[in-house]
Amino acid sequence: MAETKPWYEGIVMPALLRHARYTYGTAMRRALVEAGYDDIPKNGLYVIGGLALGAGGVPLGQLIKELRVSKQAAGQLVDLLVLRGYLERKVDIGDRRKLTVTLTERGRDAAATQAMVREKIDAELIARVGQADVNCTRRTLAALVDLGRQGGAEQEDDP
């Protein structure tokens, strides 16, 4: 009798990562649309979720670096999120050249919706494979992130 391998053993890691990310993103987008937040642009989930996880505001320069987009593209994204009521800009009183963005109430509500979906998927994942496997996956992904940082690899949006 032939031994059958699990379907995922024949899939390369980048493909698995892409589809796994899609699982979160699709579920979050669906929940946000259902909650009335149907106008969040591409990369907006990352900005809103990231700001919600951080304490206080985030310097615009840091957002640009993390998004790996041009200053112009990041500025347009922030402008759109401000226009749509998710973010507000604040000028640093100590250094008027520094611009910080923070979540508005609408932004915090959208972030809470995202977090709820992430927590639900995380719980389903733990139910399927167990906490030990999830912890192992997190360690593996963290090592992969470190490899990219140590190698100085400039990451593209979608290689």
Contacts in CASP RR format, 6 or more apart in sequence:
PFRMAT RR
TARGET T0000
AUTHOR 0000-0000-0000
METHOD contacts of the structure
MODEL  1
MAETKPWYEGIVMPALLRHARYTYGTAMRRALVEAGYDDIPKNGLYVIGG
LALGAGGVPLGQLIKELRVSKQAAGQLVDLLVLRGYLERKVDIGDRRKLT
VTLTERGRDAAATQAMVREKIDAELIARVGQADVNCTRRTLAALVDLGRQ
GGAEQEDDP
8 16 0 8 1.000
13 144 0 8 1.000
14 159 0 8 1.000
18 158 0 8 1.000
23 121 0 8 1.000
24 117 0 8 1.000
24 118 0 8 1.000
24 121 0 8 1.000
25 45 0 8 1.000
27 117 0 8 1.000
27 120 0 8 1.000
27 121 0 8 1.000
28 45 0 8 1.000
28 113 0 8 1.000
28 114 0 8 1.000
28 117 0 8 1.000
28 118 0 8 1.000
29 40 0 8 1.000
29 45 0 8 1.000
31 113 0 8 1.000
31 114 0 8 1.000
31 116 0 8 1.000
31 117 0 8 1.000
32 38 0 8 1.000
32 40 0 8 1.000
32 45 0 8 1.000
32 110 0 8 1.000
32 113 0 8 1.000
32 114 0 8 1.000
35 109 0 8 1.000
35 110 0 8 1.000
35 113 0 8 1.000
37 106 0 8 1.000
37 109 0 8 1.000
37 110 0 8 1.000
37 113 0 8 1.000
39 84 0 8 1.000
40 48 0 8 1.000
40 81 0 8 1.000
40 84 0 8 1.000
40 86 0 8 1.000
40 110 0 8 1.000
41 77 0 8 1.000
41 80 0 8 1.000
41 81 0 8 1.000
43 67 0 8 1.000
43 69 0 8 1.000
43 77 0 8 1.000
44 77 0 8 1.000
44 81 0 8 1.000
44 86 0 8 1.000
45 114 0 8 1.000
46 66 0 8 1.000
46 67 0 8 1.000
47 63 0 8 1.000
47 67 0 8 1.000
47 77 0 8 1.000
47 78 0 8 1.000
47 81 0 8 1.000
47 87 0 8 1.000
47 101 0 8 1.000
48 81 0 8 1.000
48 86 0 8 1.000
48 87 0 8 1.000
48 103 0 8 1.000
48 107 0 8 1.000
48 110 0 8 1.000
48 111 0 8 1.000
48 114 0 8 1.000
49 111 0 8 1.000
49 114 0 8 1.000
49 115 0 8 1.000
50 58 0 8 1.000
50 111 0 8 1.000
51 57 0 8 1.000
51 58 0 8 1.000
51 87 0 8 1.000
51 101 0 8 1.000
51 102 0 8 1.000
51 103 0 8 1.000
51 111 0 8 1.000
52 103 0 8 1.000
52 107 0 8 1.000
52 108 0 8 1.000
52 111 0 8 1.000
52 112 0 8 1.000
52 114 0 8 1.000
52 115 0 8 1.000
56 102 0 8 1.000
57 90 0 8 1.000
57 100 0 8 1.000
57 101 0 8 1.000
57 102 0 8 1.000
58 100 0 8 1.000
58 101 0 8 1.000
58 102 0 8 1.000
59 98 0 8 1.000
59 99 0 8 1.000
59 100 0 8 1.000
60 74 0 8 1.000
60 75 0 8 1.000
60 78 0 8 1.000
60 98 0 8 1.000
60 99 0 8 1.000
60 100 0 8 1.000
60 101 0 8 1.000
61 74 0 8 1.000
63 74 0 8 1.000
63 78 0 8 1.000
63 101 0 8 1.000
64 70 0 8 1.000
64 71 0 8 1.000
64 74 0 8 1.000
64 75 0 8 1.000
67 73 0 8 1.000
67 74 0 8 1.000
67 77 0 8 1.000
68 154 0 8 1.000
68 155 0 8 1.000
68 156 0 8 1.000
68 157 0 8 1.000
69 77 0 8 1.000
69 157 0 8 1.000
78 87 0 8 1.000
78 89 0 8 1.000
78 101 0 8 1.000
81 87 0 8 1.000
81 101 0 8 1.000
82 88 0 8 1.000
82 89 0 8 1.000
82 101 0 8 1.000
85 104 0 8 1.000
85 106 0 8 1.000
85 107 0 8 1.000
86 103 0 8 1.000
86 104 0 8 1.000
86 106 0 8 1.000
86 107 0 8 1.000
86 110 0 8 1.000
87 101 0 8 1.000
87 102 0 8 1.000
87 103 0 8 1.000
87 104 0 8 1.000
87 107 0 8 1.000
88 101 0 8 1.000
88 102 0 8 1.000
88 103 0 8 1.000
88 104 0 8 1.000
89 99 0 8 1.000
89 100 0 8 1.000
89 101 0 8 1.000
90 99 0 8 1.000
90 100 0 8 1.000
90 101 0 8 1.000
90 102 0 8 1.000
91 98 0 8 1.000
91 99 0 8 1.000
91 100 0 8 1.000
92 98 0 8 1.000
92 99 0 8 1.000
92 100 0 8 1.000
103 111 0 8 1.000
122 134 0 8 1.000
125 134 0 8 1.000
126 134 0 8 1.000
147 153 0 8 1.000
148 155 0 8 1.000
END
